[in-house]
């Protein structure tokens, strides 16, 4: 399955200060994660819960191996 970057600019929305380079597992996970980020910013959820949404919604970061 091809991985895509999901973000506001893809949908014609302007950047609201969010990192648009995050790799979400799907558009649905992108929407869920952005909602949870907003709740975290206003203090409705704590850092531990936000980190779990990071794990659930974002693709893992892959280490790049330097070319020789």
C-alpha positions as CSV (number, residue, x, y, z in Angstrom):
1,X,0.0,0.0,0.0
2,X,1.4,3.4,-1.0
3,X,1.9,5.8,1.9
4,X,0.6,9.4,1.5
5,X,1.0,12.5,3.4
6,X,-2.4,13.8,4.6
7,X,-2.8,17.4,5.6
8,X,-4.7,20.7,5.2
9,X,-3.0,21.8,2.0
10,X,-4.2,18.7,0.2
11,X,-7.7,19.7,0.9
12,X,-7.2,23.4,0.0
13,X,-7.0,24.6,3.5
14,X,-4.3,26.9,4.8
15,X,-1.7,25.8,7.2
16,X,-2.8,26.3,10.8
17,X,0.7,25.9,12.2
18,X,0.5,22.1,12.1
19,X,3.2,19.8,10.7
20,X,1.9,18.8,7.3
21,X,4.8,16.4,6.7
22,X,3.5,13.8,9.1
23,X,2.7,10.5,7.5
24,X,-0.7,9.4,8.5
25,X,-2.0,5.8,8.1
26,X,-5.1,7.1,6.3
27,X,-7.2,10.2,5.8
28,X,-9.4,9.0,8.6
29,X,-6.4,8.7,11.0
30,X,-5.3,12.2,9.9
31,X,-8.7,13.7,10.8
32,X,-8.7,11.8,14.2
33,X,-5.1,12.8,15.0
34,X,-5.7,16.5,14.1
35,X,-8.8,16.6,16.3
36,X,-6.9,15.0,19.2
37,X,-4.0,17.5,18.7
38,X,-6.6,20.4,19.1
39,X,-7.9,18.8,22.3
40,X,-4.4,18.4,23.6
41,X,-3.6,22.1,22.8
42,X,-6.6,23.2,25.0
43,X,-5.7,20.8,27.8
44,X,-8.6,18.4,27.3
45,X,-6.3,15.4,26.9
46,X,-2.8,14.9,28.4
47,X,0.5,14.1,26.8
48,X,0.3,10.4,27.5
49,X,-3.0,10.1,25.6
50,X,-1.7,12.2,22.8
51,X,1.4,10.0,22.4
52,X,-0.9,7.0,22.1
53,X,-2.8,8.7,19.3
54,X,0.6,9.4,17.7
55,X,1.4,5.6,17.8
56,X,-2.1,4.7,16.5
57,X,-2.4,7.3,13.7
58,X,1.1,8.0,12.4
59,X,3.2,5.7,10.4
60,X,6.5,4.8,12.1
61,X,9.5,6.9,11.2
62,X,12.0,4.9,9.2
63,X,15.7,5.4,9.7
64,X,17.5,6.4,6.5
65,X,20.7,4.5,5.8
66,X,23.4,6.7,4.4
67,X,24.4,5.9,0.9
68,X,28.1,4.9,0.5
